[in-house]
Amino acid sequence: MLLSPAILSARRRDDLICHELGKEAVVYDDASNTLYSLNETSYFVWRRWGVTPEIEAVTRQLTEVFDVSEDHARADVRKTIAQMLENGLLEPAADRP
């Protein structure tokens, strides 16, 4: 699967409010008055992406914590990042001031 430059350069938005709920979380976007619910896997990706925004690094970390194959983890990371970008939780680095 080819990854778009937007996904490869995506970074977490600084203006979002994240509240942890055990192994899950909610993220609030004040600009759109929208609340997003992150399941355990999505929240894991969210946290790791904030530190190391690289598909392969997060994939490796996911396989170390969850009992999943590297291919499955990579697919989950790519899908999660794409959804977060689509929902506006992430933004392409080029869009940042």
Rosetta blueprint (number, residue, H / E / L):
1 M L
2 L L
3 L L
4 S L
5 P H
6 A H
7 I H
8 L H
9 S H
10 A E
11 R E
12 R E
13 R L
14 D L
15 D L
16 L L
17 I E
18 C E
19 H E
20 E E
21 L E
22 G L
23 K L
24 E E
25 A E
26 V E
27 V E
28 Y E
29 D E
30 D L
31 A L
32 S L
33 N L
34 T E
35 L E
36 Y E
37 S E
38 L E
39 N L
40 E H
41 T H
42 S H
43 Y H
44 F H
45 V H
46 W H
47 R H
48 R H
49 W H
50 G H
51 V H
52 T L
53 P L
54 E L
55 I H
56 E H
57 A H
58 V H
59 T H
60 R H
61 Q H
62 L H
63 T H
64 E H
65 V H
66 F L
67 D L
68 V L
69 S L
70 E H
71 D H
72 H H
73 A H
74 R H
75 A H
76 D H
77 V H
78 R H
79 K H
80 T H
81 I H
82 A H
83 Q H
84 M H
85 L H
86 E H
87 N H
88 G L
89 L L
90 L E
91 E E
92 P E
93 A H
94 A H
95 D H
96 R L
97 P L
